[in-house]
């Protein structure tokens, strides 16, 4: 959305990447394939999380400390 991204090539590239992951997942049940950066299955031990940005990367449990600070029900 132009009002959120400012428009241009950069947000369009990210949108295309996100759509490609989603389409691959919808087709096969697995987001990996078609030249995309490998997206490992999530495990509770490592908390693998795909960070979708200009350069996409997997980080292990990037918000661990913030989650630990939240009250538990």
WOLINHU-V178817 format. One line per field, one symbol per residue. ss: DSSP state (a for helix, b for strand, c for the rest). psi: psi as a letter, one per 30 degrees, with the letter a starting at -180 (. if undefined). Layout:
# WOLINHU-V178817
ss->???
psi->???
This chain:
# WOLINHU-V178817
ss->caaaacccaaaaaaaaaaaaaaaaaaaacccccccccccccccccccbbbbcccccbbbbcccaaaaaacccc
psi->kefeffaaeefeeeeeeeeeeeeeeeefgkfklhglkkjlkkkfefhkkkjjaejklkkjhfgeeeeffkkk.
